[in-house]
């Protein structure tokens, strides 16, 4: 299974990124789409997308995005936030943590799950 992890795209939709995403099973975007056009481009890329709202995501389209989402994928629980302060609980004592935080300019493909 491959997961595309994207954050802080700020309105940029490069073809090279979507070429990688289309070969993945899931897309996780941790916020800062920046506009509805960019959000819709990711939403309609052909694979399931899980996303949270970033500090640059405003307007009615962004009001449907939460600041924190927990997502079960392949038997693992993923915690998604844009800002670390938006985690609703302390993860210090968790056995396993898979936490994606935006504002870190990370665009990766995860393939070890």
N, C-alpha and C positions, 0 to 999 in steps of 0.2 A: 504494500500500500504506500502511496506517495501523498504527502500533504504539502500544498503550496502555502507558505507563510509569508504574508505581505503586510506592510505597514507604511504609513506616511507617504502615500502616493501623491498627494496634493495636486490632483488633477492631471497627472501624467499617466498615460496609458501606452506604454511602449510595446510594439509588436513582439519584441524578443521575450518580454515577460509573459505575454499571453501564449506564446509558443511553448513555453515551459509549463504554464498552468494547464493547458489542454491535455497534457500527459499525466496529470495528477488525478487522484480520486476525490480529494477534498481541497477546498480553498478556505484558508483562515486569513481574515483581514482585520488587523487590530487598530483600525481607525485612521482618521485624517484622509478620507477620500477627497474632501474639499468641496465637492459639488455633486449634484444629483446625476449628471451625465456620467461622471467617473464611477459613481456607485453602481449605476445601472449597467455599465460596461462589465464590471466585475460580476455583478449579480447574474448576468445573462451569458457568462462564459462557457456554460455547458456542464459544469460540475457543481455539486452542492457547496454552498458558501455559508460560512459562519462568520459574523462580523460584530464589532462593537463600535460605538460612536467615539470619535476622537475630539479633541478640543477645537479643531477647525471644521467640524461637521455641524452645520446649522441649517435651519429651514424645516419645513414639514417633512420632507423625505428623511431627514436625519432623526426626527422625533420617534421613529419606529425602532431605532437602534438603541440598545441598552448600553450602559457604561461597563457592565460586567456580565459575562455569560459563561456558564459551565456547559461543556459539550462532551457527550460520550461518543467516542469514535473507536471502534475496534476493541472494545473492552477497557479502554483507558479514559479517564476524565481529564479534559483539557480546560484550563481556566484562561479566559480571554479578558484582557483589560487594555485600555490605552495608557492610562496613568496608574502607576503602581498604587497610589493612594486610593484608588477606586476598588481595590480588593475588599470585599465586605467582611473578611475574617482573616485571622492570622494563620499562616500556613507553616509556622515554625515546627510544629510537631507532626506534620503530615508524613506518612510513609513514603509516598511518591508524589512528586510535584512536576506537573507539566503545565507551565504557566507562560503564556505569551503576552508580553507587554509592548505596546507601541512606543512611540517617541524614541525608538532606538535605531531607526533606519535599517531594519533587518528585513531582507527579502531572501528567503531560503526555500529549498525543497527538502522536506523531511522524508526519508525513505526507510527508516528502521523500525517502523511499527507494523 
